[in-house]
Amino acid sequence: MLSLRNLLPRLVLRCFYVAIATLIAAMLPFFGDVNAIIGAFGFTPLDFVFPMVFYNIVFKPSRKSLIFWVNTTIAVVYSFVGFLGCIGAVRQVAMDAKNYKLFANL
C-alpha cells in the first residue's frame, strides 16, 4: 500500500537511481555489450536451463522417458549457447574498450 509519509523519499531516491543509471549508460559507449554479458549469464540459464533441470529434479521422470531426454538436451544445448554468448560479449567489450572515450555517444 502506498503511504504518503514515504512518498517523497521514494520519489527522490528513484529519481536519483535513474539519474545515476543514465549517467553510467551515457559514459559507456559499449553499454549494450555489457547488457549482452548480463543476458548471457542471467537470461539464458534462468529461462532455458534451470526450468528443465528443476523439472527433472522435482518430478523425477524416468530416464527412459522422452520428456527427461528432451529436458536434458535443452539444458545442455542452451548451456552451450549461453557459454558462447558470454565469450562473444566479452570479446566485443574487449574490442570496444580499445577505442573507449568517455561520453563518446553524446
JOMO-V826284 format. One record per residue. N is the residue number from 1. RES is the residue in one small letter. SS is DSSP state (h for helix, s for strand, l for the rest). OMEGA is omega as a letter, one per 40 degrees, with the letter a starting at -180 (* if undefined). Layout:
# JOMO-V826284
N RES SS OMEGA
N RES SS OMEGA
This chain:
# JOMO-V826284
1 m l a
2 l l i
3 s l i
4 l h a
5 r h a
6 n h a
7 l h a
8 l h i
9 p h i
10 r h i
11 l h i
12 v h a
13 l h i
14 r h i
15 c h i
16 f h i
17 y h i
18 v h i
19 a h i
20 i h i
21 a h i
22 t h i
23 l h i
24 i h i
25 a h i
26 a h a
27 m h a
28 l l i
29 p l i
30 f l a
31 f h i
32 g h i
33 d h i
34 v h i
35 n h i
36 a h i
37 i h i
38 i h i
39 g h a
40 a h i
41 f h a
42 g h a
43 f h a
44 t h i
45 p h a
46 l h a
47 d h a
48 f h a
49 v h a
50 f h i
51 p h a
52 m h i
53 v h a
54 f h i
55 y h i
56 n h i
57 i h a
58 v h a
59 f h i
60 k l i
61 p l a
62 s l i
63 r l i
64 k l a
65 s l a
66 l h a
67 i h i
68 f h a
69 w h i
70 v h i
71 n h i
72 t h i
73 t h i
74 i h a
75 a h a
76 v h a
77 v h a
78 y h i
79 s h i
80 f h i
81 v h i
82 g h i
83 f h i
84 l h i
85 g h i
86 c h i
87 i h i
88 g h a
89 a h i
90 v h i
91 r h a
92 q h i
93 v h i
94 a h i
95 m h a
96 d h a
97 a h i
98 k l a
99 n l a
100 y l i
101 k l a
102 l l a
103 f l a
104 a l a
105 n l a
106 l l *
